Amino acid sequence: MDNRIMQKSTIEFTKLTASDGMTLTNGNTYSKEVYLGINDSVDNWWEITDEEADRQREQFLYAD
């Protein structure tokens, strides 16, 4: 008989979901859903309109 012991872990995480017509950002990343890492915080994220997110991404892509 095998004497290995099975380990069970429970993992909790925080998922942020943007409201309709909105995009989540932390100033560098844009997403509709964000899973917070261990060193991240809800306070680091805010919502902007989808149009503003598109504008900011476009500015980044075409910056010198």
Buried (B, 14 or more C-beta within 10 A) or exposed (E): EEEEEEEEEEEEEEEBEBEEEBBBBBEEEBBEEBEBEEEBEEEEBEBBEBEBBEEBEEEEEEEE
